[in-house]
Amino acid sequence: MSANNPSGGQRPRREKANLHPGQIVLDTQAKRRTPVEKRADDLRAQQIKDACATAVQQGCARVSEMEATMEVEQARQEAVKAKPVRPRWGGSQGRPTKTAPRADSEDSFY
């Protein structure tokens, strides 16, 4: 094993471990933006807010339009309500009626 390791049994040294010790701190800090970048970000955020607001307004307008259409339809249906149909006696479901015997039947009454 000592033949493969030229340092004679010691651990290998990492050369870049202590080269930039503060780089970890610098990587975690937030990057500063230029005034141009900040304006561009603010403009983009404002456009997104405006798009959301217009979408909400369009949705509300669509719902109110649907409600008005439904209200007109309901008023029309209430104005043209059909009269309830009263069941009539007679026919195959009703009580027997006294009628003249048919010419094709042999019995006289029933």
C-alpha positions in Angstrom: 0.0 0.0 0.0 2.9 2.4 0.7 4.2 1.8 -2.8 1.1 3.3 -4.4 0.9 6.3 -2.1 4.0 8.6 -2.5 3.3 10.6 0.7 4.2 7.6 2.9 0.8 6.6 4.5 -0.5 10.1 5.1 -3.9 11.3 3.8 -3.7 13.2 0.5 -3.9 16.9 0.8 -6.6 18.9 -0.8 -5.1 21.8 -2.5 -8.2 24.0 -3.0 -9.7 23.5 0.4 -8.3 26.7 1.8 -7.7 28.5 -1.4 -11.0 30.7 -1.1 -12.3 30.1 2.4 -14.9 33.0 2.3 -16.4 31.8 -1.0 -19.2 30.0 0.9 -20.3 33.2 2.6 -20.2 35.1 -0.7 -22.3 32.5 -2.5 -25.1 32.7 0.1 -25.4 36.5 -0.1 -28.1 37.9 -2.3 -26.9 39.4 -5.6 -27.5 43.1 -5.9 -29.4 44.4 -8.8 -28.7 47.5 -10.9 -31.4 50.2 -11.0 -32.2 49.1 -14.6 -32.8 45.5 -13.5 -35.0 46.6 -10.6 -37.1 48.8 -12.9 -37.5 45.9 -15.4 -38.5 43.5 -12.5 -41.0 46.0 -11.1 -42.5 46.5 -14.6 -42.8 42.8 -15.1 -44.5 42.4 -11.7 -46.9 45.2 -12.4 -47.8 43.7 -15.8 -48.6 40.4 -14.0 -50.8 42.2 -11.5 -52.6 44.0 -14.2 -53.2 40.8 -16.2 -54.7 39.2 -13.1 -56.9 42.1 -12.4 -58.3 42.2 -15.9 -58.9 38.4 -15.8 -60.9 38.8 -12.6 -62.9 41.7 -14.1 -63.6 39.6 -17.3 -64.7 36.7 -15.2 -67.1 38.9 -13.1 -68.5 40.4 -16.3 -69.1 36.9 -17.8 -70.8 35.7 -14.6 -73.1 38.8 -14.5 -74.0 38.3 -18.2 -74.9 34.6 -17.5 -77.0 35.7 -14.5 -78.9 38.3 -16.6 -79.5 35.7 -19.3 -80.8 33.2 -16.8 -83.0 35.8 -15.2 -84.6 36.6 -18.5 -85.1 33.0 -19.3 -86.7 32.3 -15.9 -89.0 35.3 -16.4 -90.0 34.0 -19.8 -90.7 30.5 -18.5 -92.8 31.9 -15.6 -94.9 34.0 -17.9 -95.7 31.1 -20.2 -96.5 28.5 -17.5 -98.8 25.7 -18.8 -102.1 25.1 -17.1 -102.1 21.9 -15.1 -103.9 19.1 -16.9 -106.8 17.6 -15.0 -107.2 13.9 -15.5 -110.4 12.9 -17.3 -112.5 9.8 -16.8 -112.9 7.7 -19.7 -111.0 5.7 -22.2 -109.3 2.5 -21.2 -108.4 3.7 -17.7 -111.7 5.2 -16.6 -114.9 3.8 -15.3 -117.1 1.9 -17.7 -119.6 4.0 -19.6 -122.9 2.9 -21.0 -122.6 2.9 -24.7 -124.4 1.2 -27.5 -123.1 -2.3 -28.3 -120.7 -2.6 -31.1 -121.7 -4.2 -34.3 -118.8 -6.6 -34.3 -119.4 -7.9 -30.7 -121.9 -10.7 -29.8 -122.6 -9.5 -26.2 -125.1 -6.9 -25.7 -123.7 -4.6 -23.0 -120.4 -5.7 -21.5 
